[in-house]
Amino acid sequence: MSNEQKQGRDDTELFDMMEKQLYAAVLSDALDAAGYREQVLRHTIRPLYPDAIVVGRAMPVLCVEVYEMPDEPYQQEIAAVDSLKPNDVLVCSTNESPRICIWGELLSTAARARGARGAVIEGFIRDARQIMAMQFPVFMTGLSPIDSYGRGDVMAYNVPIECGGVTVNPGDIVFGDIDGLVVIPQAVEVEVIEAALAKVSGENRTRDELRAGATLREVYDKYGIL
């Protein structure tokens, strides 16, 4: 087995575990504790459906407004989606343009077929009913039926971008649920995930003791978790 295959397998196991055991809030707390206090994307980027959870390696995409009809539309957009690998999450910034609707059902279908785990779009998407029926995790700032042709185009992909006020590098871990989205830099991913799992364990003990009648002060003094 090649290193790339092993990494892909390990990532699948890691992300499946994170999806089941972790959540955005506890990962944000673990990032805070590690000194990374600006890793939460803007609250305007929301899940398409309430139980959507996305976790995977960021494949960043930069999309910008255009004002002419290209002779060959969608060239970089197609290339970006076709470049997705298993366990990737496409993370796209449009600088919150109201003119660009970069994501829809067919791109979701293509992304899933390539093994991607979801998409985060700082901008508009369409085909919401079809994407919800697929249960493909998509986060976005809004919905619009417009096409991106002649309005927006992909300028670069698999490069560092800023999305939702956070720098996103290729390979960073992106996690999102109904509370919002966090980005975990690769340099601290092991530390942050281990700390988040430890906090979940502490929260479980805290919850059990609160249910048994302990005061909030008692359990906070005992576990330091709130």
C-alpha positions in Angstrom: 0.0 0.0 0.0 1.4 3.4 -1.0 1.7 6.3 1.5 -1.0 8.1 -0.4 -3.4 5.1 -0.1 -2.5 4.8 3.6 -3.2 8.5 4.2 -6.5 8.2 2.4 -7.5 5.2 4.5 -6.4 6.9 7.7 -8.2 10.1 6.8 -11.4 8.2 6.2 -11.2 6.5 9.6 -10.3 9.9 11.3 -13.1 11.9 9.6 -15.7 9.2 10.2 -14.8 9.2 13.9 -14.9 13.0 14.0 -18.3 13.1 12.4 -19.7 10.8 15.0 -17.9 12.1 18.2 -17.0 15.7 17.7 -18.8 19.0 17.0 -17.8 22.5 15.9 -18.1 24.1 19.3 -15.7 21.7 21.1 -13.2 21.9 18.2 -13.4 25.7 18.5 -12.6 25.5 22.2 -9.7 23.2 21.5 -8.3 25.6 18.9 -8.7 28.5 21.4 -6.7 26.5 24.0 -4.0 25.9 21.4 -3.7 29.6 20.7 -5.6 29.6 17.4 -8.5 31.9 18.3 -9.5 33.1 14.7 -10.4 29.8 13.1 -14.2 30.0 13.0 -15.7 31.1 9.7 -18.3 33.9 9.6 -21.7 33.0 10.9 -23.3 33.9 7.6 -22.1 30.6 6.1 -24.8 28.1 7.1 -25.6 24.4 6.4 -28.1 23.8 3.6 -30.0 21.4 5.9 -29.9 21.3 9.7 -28.3 17.9 10.2 -25.5 18.5 7.6 -22.1 17.7 9.0 -19.0 18.2 6.9 -15.4 17.1 7.7 -12.5 16.7 5.4 -9.3 18.2 3.9 -9.8 21.6 2.4 -9.4 22.0 -1.4 -9.6 25.8 -1.6 -11.1 27.6 -4.7 -11.1 31.3 -5.5 -14.0 32.6 -7.5 -14.3 36.2 -8.6 -16.9 38.4 -10.5 -16.6 38.7 -14.2 -18.4 41.0 -16.6 -18.1 39.4 -20.0 -19.3 36.1 -21.6 -16.3 33.8 -22.0 -15.9 31.8 -25.2 -15.3 28.7 -23.2 -17.3 28.9 -19.9 -16.6 26.9 -16.7 -13.1 25.8 -17.7 -11.4 26.3 -14.3 -14.6 25.4 -12.4 -14.7 22.0 -14.1 -11.0 21.5 -13.5 -11.3 22.3 -9.8 -14.1 19.8 -9.3 -12.4 17.2 -11.4 -9.3 17.6 -9.2 -11.1 16.6 -6.0 -9.8 13.6 -4.1 -11.4 11.3 -1.6 -12.0 13.0 1.8 -11.6 16.5 0.2 -14.0 19.4 1.0 -14.2 22.0 -1.7 -14.0 25.4 0.1 -14.8 28.3 -2.2 -14.7 32.1 -1.7 -16.6 34.4 -3.9 -16.0 37.4 -1.6 -19.7 37.1 -0.8 -20.7 38.3 -4.3 -24.5 38.3 -4.8 -23.9 37.8 -8.5 -22.2 34.4 -8.3 -23.9 31.1 -7.9 -21.1 28.7 -8.2 -22.5 25.4 -6.9 -25.5 23.2 -7.7 -26.7 19.6 -8.1 -24.4 18.5 -10.9 -21.3 19.7 -9.1 -22.4 18.0 -5.9 -23.0 14.8 -7.9 -19.5 15.0 -9.5 -17.9 15.9 -6.2 -19.5 12.9 -4.4 -18.5 10.6 -7.2 -14.9 11.6 -6.7 -15.1 10.9 -3.0 -15.4 14.4 -1.7 -17.2 14.8 1.7 -18.9 18.2 1.0 -18.6 21.8 0.0 -18.3 25.1 1.7 -19.3 28.0 -0.4 -18.9 31.6 0.8 -21.5 32.7 -1.7 -24.7 31.4 -3.3 -25.8 27.9 -4.4 -28.8 26.6 -6.3 -30.6 23.2 -6.8 -31.2 23.1 -3.1 -34.0 20.5 -3.2 -31.9 18.1 -5.2 -28.8 18.5 -3.1 -30.9 18.0 0.1 -32.3 14.9 -1.4 -28.8 13.6 -2.0 -27.8 14.5 1.6 -24.6 16.0 0.3 -23.2 18.3 3.0 -23.1 21.9 1.6 -22.6 25.1 3.6 -23.4 28.4 1.9 -24.4 32.0 2.5 -27.5 31.9 0.4 -29.7 30.5 -2.4 -30.2 31.9 -5.9 -31.3 30.4 -9.2 -28.8 32.4 -11.3 -26.0 30.7 -13.3 -22.4 31.7 -12.9 -21.8 32.0 -16.6 -20.8 35.6 -17.4 -21.1 36.6 -13.7 -18.3 34.7 -11.9 -15.4 32.4 -12.7 -12.8 30.3 -10.9 -9.5 32.1 -10.9 -7.4 29.5 -9.0 -7.8 26.3 -7.0 -5.8 24.3 -4.5 -4.2 27.5 -3.3 -4.5 29.4 0.0 -7.6 31.6 0.2 -9.5 33.6 2.7 -13.0 32.2 3.3 -15.3 33.6 5.9 -12.5 35.7 7.4 -10.2 32.7 7.9 -7.2 31.7 5.9 -7.7 28.2 4.5 -4.7 26.3 3.2 -4.9 23.1 1.0 -5.0 20.1 3.3 -6.3 21.9 6.4 -9.2 20.1 8.2 -12.6 21.7 7.8 -15.4 20.8 10.2 -18.9 22.1 10.1 -22.2 21.4 11.7 -25.3 23.5 12.6 -23.3 25.7 14.9 -20.9 26.8 12.2 -17.5 26.0 10.6 -14.0 25.7 11.9 -10.7 25.3 10.1 -7.9 23.2 11.8 -4.4 24.0 10.5 -2.4 20.9 9.7 0.4 21.8 12.0 -1.9 21.4 15.1 -4.5 18.9 13.9 -3.3 16.0 16.1 -3.1 18.3 19.2 -6.5 19.9 18.6 -8.4 16.7 17.8 -7.0 14.9 20.9 -7.9 17.9 23.1 -11.4 18.0 21.7 -11.9 14.3 22.4 -10.7 14.8 25.9 -13.1 17.7 26.4 -16.0 15.6 25.1 -15.2 13.0 27.7 -15.1 15.7 30.4 -18.4 17.2 29.2 -20.0 13.7 29.4 -19.0 13.3 33.0 -20.1 16.9 33.7 -23.5 16.3 32.1 -24.0 13.1 34.1 -23.3 14.8 37.4 -25.5 17.7 36.6 -28.3 15.4 35.8 -27.7 13.6 39.1 -28.3 16.9 40.9 -24.8 18.4 41.4 -24.5 22.2 41.2 -22.9 23.9 38.2 -20.3 25.3 40.6 -19.4 21.9 41.9 -18.9 20.3 38.5 -17.1 23.3 37.1 -14.7 23.3 40.1 -14.2 19.6 39.5 -13.7 19.4 35.8 -13.2 23.1 34.7 -15.7 22.6 31.8 -18.6 24.8 31.0 
